[in-house]
Amino acid sequence: MPPEGERFDYKVAVGEIAAKMCRLGTGDLAQLRRMEVGGPGCSAFWHLASAGGVIDAAPITPWMRIIKIMAILTPKGERAKGIPLHDDRYRLGGVLCDGGDPGWKDATRPFVSETRLARFLSQPPDHHGEALERIARALANRRVIDRGLNCADIAALLLFPESKTSAQALATSYYRRLDSALRTDKT
């Protein structure tokens, strides 16, 4: 929990949770991946929520989904030290475009198609959580695990569902990455 007088910063909380999540054992991560959002939660969730200061700072249900998605994106099995889950340099939209592959250049085949992205963005905000979870499962099977992604983007979409800024930031980073691949193709 933040010290008295300080404002809760969800981005700082995401960073702290991601750092602690990378040190969890495989059993705890499996529990987080199977956790029922809106249910009682598992002990690993409550430890992470407490460490990140989210217990008193925000409604718990969106954080359950955020932490579950982060657990899905955490590599299974033995994890290399020093490779973060959360890295604010790699925006979620860009990762949805390139599938988490920094060498991706095939602009004709983004990981999430433009049509699917448009459908996601046009959904009612209360459907974003389930859709992000499905995308995270697919991404976890394909993503290059030696780099993280901006988990705060996931949190923003779920914590501020009515905000147009989060959706615009997702689209901006997606199309910026797609456009860079298109320019590479032309040269």
Stockholm file with secondary structure:
# STOCKHOLM 1.0

chainA/1-187         MPPEGERFDYKVAVGEIAAKMCRLGTGDLAQLRRMEVGGPGCSAFWHLASAGGVIDAAPITPWMRIIKIMAILTPKGERAKGIPLHDDRYRLGGVLCDGGDPGWKDATRPFVSETRLARFLSQPPDHHGEALERIARALANRRVIDRGLNCADIAALLLFPESKTSAQALATSYYRRLDSALRTDKT
#=GR chainA/1-187 SS CCCTTCCCCHHHHHHHHHHHHTTSCHHHHHHHHHCCTTSCCCHHHHHHHHHHTCTTTSCHHHHHHHHHHHHHHSCSSSCCTTCCSBCTTSCHHHHHHHTTCTTCCCTTSCSSCHHHHHHHHHSCGGGHHHHHHHHHHHHHHHSCTTSCBCHHHHHHHHHSTTCHHHHHHHHHHHHHHHHHHHHHHHC
#=GC SS_cons         CCCTTCCCCHHHHHHHHHHHHTTSCHHHHHHHHHCCTTSCCCHHHHHHHHHHTCTTTSCHHHHHHHHHHHHHHSCSSSCCTTCCSBCTTSCHHHHHHHTTCTTCCCTTSCSSCHHHHHHHHHSCGGGHHHHHHHHHHHHHHHSCTTSCBCHHHHHHHHHSTTCHHHHHHHHHHHHHHHHHHHHHHHC
//
